[in-house]
């Protein structure tokens, strides 16, 4: 088990390093922040002095090494726009992202889990067809389109909910539901498939042959083992949601990390972009690391394979 944990931890560290490295070099392709932040008509001397103050006059490799040395300590530099530590600016937006992600995940798991169980137990009936059709539509519908349609119907036409913003439960409903649609659709399809496979296993047939109640067989034998791949799916989706749902936060003007990164890219605020992506990568990789460990506990075959 120790070798398994060390191996997964090493993979997580390499993944985070790879992401922040790519982002560092990609942000350098966005353009010169000095030309954007200084007044129009600034002299060449002013531009050079501004770049020197930010360390942008150094060779790229030197900037990269300095960036890594500081990033390990959680220091991503000062935001060009906010004139505050970039990591502080990012962490201030995390509560909004966490609120949205957790709400969407809770609704997604409840709806998707129930729908998947219904589809599996109603094999060949209309209920299964309806659930799978809705799940397929939920996965195929673009998030931005769904968000806009919900705004037009519930906020503009009916006036029941605000079009966007942050600060109350009413502001949370539409963006959380938008994200929950995809989450519930993904979980419903996976759980149905996993349950159908699980109900064909010998241990389920043995339990049925012993005369156990159908509900007990379903919950303690079929469902329990079918949840292993679903746990992985929930972990992956949780990492994506907590990492910042950029499109949803932008559509609903939700002040989370995803929207902050979009604004930072537009203003060429390198430190905030780098800090935001580093936080997203760390959260995503950390959650998947924990899921890998849980998966190894639930299924010893995976742990032995990792060793």
N, C-alpha and C positions, 0 to 999 in steps of 0.2 A: 504493500500500500504506500509506503514511503517513497519508493522509486516512482510509482505512478503519480503521486502528488508533485514530486520534484520535476518530473517530465512535463506535466501540465503547467506548472509555474514557469518553467523555462520558456515554453511556447507562448505563454501570456506576455512575458517580458519582451520577447522578440517581436511579437505582434504590435505592442504599443510603440516600441522603438521604430519599427518600420513605418507605422502610420505618421508619427510626428516628423520623421525624416522626410517622407514624401511631401507632407504639408509645408515644411520649411522651404523646400525648393520650389514648390508650386506657387507659394505666396510671392516669391521673387519674380514671378512672371506677370504679376498683376500690374506692375508699373511702379513709378517713382512716387512714394507717399509725400515727398517734399514738394513736388510740383502741385499736388492736390491740396495739401494743408496750408501752404504759405499763400499769401495774397497774390493775385494775378499781377504780373509785372515785377515779381521779386528778382533781385539781381543774382548773378551767378555766385557771388560771394555769399549771399544769404542762403542760397540753396546748398552750397558746399558746407557752410557752417551747420545748417540744420541736419544734413546727412551725417556729419561728423559727430554731432551730439547724440544721434541715434545709433551710431556705430555702423551705418550703412556705407561708409566710405572704405571699410576694410574689405580685403579679398573674401570671396564667397566661402571658401573653406574655413577661413578664420571665423567668420560670422557663425558658421555651422557648429564649430567646436565650442565657441562661447555659448551658443544657444543650448547645446546639449549639457554643458557643465552647469548652466543656470537652471535648466528644466528639471534636472535630477533633484534640485533643491526646491522645486515648485516655483521658481522665479522665471516668468516669461517676459519680464520687462514692463515698461510703462506703456499704457495705452496711448496711442497718438491722439486720439479723439477725446477721451475722458481724462487724460493726464493723471491716471491712477494705476496701481498695479493691475495688469491684465487679468491675472488669476482672480483677483478680488471682484472685478467686474463680471467675470463669468460665474463665479460661485454665487453672486447675488441673484442671478437668474435661475439657479438650480431649483429653488423651492417651487417656482411656477411649473417648470418642466416635470418635476417629480409628482406634483399634484395631478397634472394632466395625464401622465403616464400610468400612475397607479390606478386612477379612476377608470381609464380606458381598459387597463388590463383586468381589473375586477369584473367589469361588465362583460368584457370579451370572454373571460373564462367561464363565467356563469351561463351566458347565453350559448357560447360555443359548446361547452360541455354538455349542457342539456340537449341541445340540438343534435350533437353527435350521438348521444346515447339513444335518443328517439329514433334516429335514422338507422342505427344498428339493430335495434330491437323490432323495428317495423320493416324488416327486409322485404322488398318487393311490393310494398304498399304505397299508397299515395303520400303518406307522411314522409317516407324516405325520399321520394321524388321531389317533393316540395322543399325539404331541408337542403338537399344536395343542389337543387337549382338555385336557391337563394344563396347558398354558400359559394357557388361558382360565380354568381354575379357579384357577391361581396368582395371576392378576391380580384375580379377583373375590373371593377370600377375604379377609375383613377381617384386618388384621395382629393386632389384639388377640385375636381369636378363635383364630387359628392359634397364637399364642404360648401362650395358656391351654391349648389342646389338647395342645401339645407338652409343657408342664409336667406336665399330668395323666398323660400316657402315659409319658414317659421319666424324669420325676423322681419323681412320686408312685407310680405303679403299678409300674414296673420298678426304680426307684431307681438308675438308671445315671448320672444327671447331677443337679447341684444345681438347685433351683428358681429360684435367682437369685443376685445378688451379683456380686462382681468379685475377681479375684486369681489365677486360674489358667485354663489352656486349657479345662478342663471347664466353667467358668462362661461361656466365650465361645461354646460350640457352639450352644446353643439360640437365643440372640438373633441370632447371625450367620446361622443357617439360616433363621430367621423372615424376616429382611430379604432374604436371598438368593433366597427363593422368588419374591417379586415382581420382583426385579431380573432373574432368569433368565427368568421368563415374558415380561417386556417385551422383553428382548433377543431371545429366540427368535422371537417373532412378527414383530418388525421385520426381523430378519436374513433370515428365510424370505421375506418379501415382497420385500425388497430384492434378494435373490439371484435370485428368479424373474424379476424385471424385468431384472436385469443379464444373465442367461443368454439373454435374447431379443435383446440388442443385436447390432449388426452386427460389432463387433470380436470378440465371442465366436464368432460363426459363422465369421468369417474365420480365427480361430485353429484352429477345428475343421477347416476345409477344408484348412488347411496340413498336417494330419496330426499335430498336436501331441498328446502323451499327454493323456488326459482329466483326470488329476490336475493337470497343469501348466496346462491351460486353466482349470480350476476355481479354482485358487489364485491364479494370476498375472493372470488376466483377469476372471473373474466375481466372485470373492470380494473381490479388491482394490478394485474399484469399488463393490461392495455395502456396504463397510464405512463409507463416508462418512456416511450417516445414522445408522449405529450409533454412530459416534464422538460425534455430537451427543447421542444418547440416553444414552450412558455418562457424558458430562459433566453432563447434567441430573441423572441419578440420583446421581452422585457428590456433586454439590452438595447434594442433598437429604439424603443419608446423613451427610455431614460436617457439615451444618448442624444435625444433632441429630434423631435418630429418636425423637421425644417418646414416642409410644405404646409402642414396643418397650422403650425404656429404663425406662419406668414399669412395664410388666408384669413385667420381669425384674429390677427394682431395680438397674439398671445405672447407676453413678454418672457419667453423662455430662452434657453441656450441656442436652440436652432435659429430662431429669428435674429438673435444677437450676432451669430456668425454671418448670416446673410448681410446684415447691416455693416458689419466689420469688413466684409469683402468689398462692398460697394464703396466704402471710405478708405480702402487700402490700409486698414488698421492691423498690420501684421501681428503684433503681439496678442491681440484679442483673438484673431483667427487661430493662431497657434495654440493659445491656451484653451480655447473652446474645443478645438478638435482633440487636444490631448486629454481633456476631461471626458469627452465623449468616448474616445478610444479606451481610456482606463475603465470607465463604467461598464462599457460593453464587454471588454475582455474579462473584467472581474466577475461579472455575472455569469458569463459562459464558463469561467474557471470553476465557479461554485457548482454550476450545473454538471460539469464533467465529474466533479468529485461525488455529487449526489448520484449521478448515473452509475458511477463505479460501485457505490454502496448498494444501489438497488439491483444492479446486475453484475455479479462478480465476474462474469465472462468478459465484460469490457475491461475490468481492472486487470485481469490476467493477460488479456491481449495487449494492453498498454505496457505491461512489464516485459 
